[in-house]
Amino acid sequence: MNRGELFRRDPANPILTAAEWPYPVHSVFNPGATKLKDGRTLLLCRCEDHRGISHFCKATSDDGISGWQIDRSPTLQHEPDNFPEELWGIEDPRITYVPELDVYVIAYTAFGKVGPGVALATTKDFVTFERLGLTMQPDDKDAALFPRRFDDNFLLVHRPISADGADLWITESPDLKNWGRPTLMLKARKGAWWDANKVGLSPPPIETSDGWLILYHGVRVHASGSLYRVGAALFDLETPHTMIRRGPSWIMGPEASYERMGDVSNVVFPCGYTLSGDTIFLYYGAADTSICLAIGSIRQLLDWLWQYGEHPEDVQLF
Ligand code: BMA
């Protein structure tokens, strides 16, 4: 399977735009996704209003493609009086259902004066939410929780900025409130690589028989701006800090006109997926403007990684 064929864009793309919203919004993009217990697909969409501030609004659908039922007002708004880290809005939600707690944990970017930070909120019904506040200090974003504990601890993938760039880290917590023991998970490459200098987690980790499949975005900065593309890597099931393979090339990049042109052109930015057997429905923001769907096969993604992926010691990081 050619890397360019691993995901096929749904013909209905963009599946959701601001024009369909029941109340005025400027743009809808970067949705978190989950499959509810009744089988419906839920998207928690990032909506940017006409001030530039983002909030979340949920949309549900029976088939995950069409017939979206959209909340008639914002589902979750920023609350700067109680949570000053959300002064300029809440962005890019990633949803993990945690069976042990029977809650959905939403990791999102809280955008405030000190920069973007990773905040968590829990919900059982996507109607009422409990905020757990910031996990660690900014600058940090692109986070999602694994769905279970490892050696008594929850694990969060996130993307802090360090002196050496913007890489994926894993940090542990016994209670989703106290975080520690950060470990580097996946480093950005350097130079001309598609994922040079800046990478970030795309949707939450995907559990497969071969290991944790991680889809991540890489940012290549050009004279005319940034290109956001998606790549893949595989990590050990029991010790998810341990990389098994990393794809050398991107597997999905901006190609369609709705990805090439928009508020921020040349961006594909997935924050959520659902599974139906081997089929993955990947939900992504296109050009920070609309919501799109790409469909693939977990088996084919894994086969591609086994065939073309590099051993961690062969990955060129300099
Ligand atoms: C990233 C995030 C995303 C956005 C992307 C492209 O840093 O802020 O929300 O989609 O940039 O603008």
Residues whose N, C-alpha, C, O or C-beta is under 5 A from the ligand:
A	BS01	BMA	D92 V264 V267 F269 D288
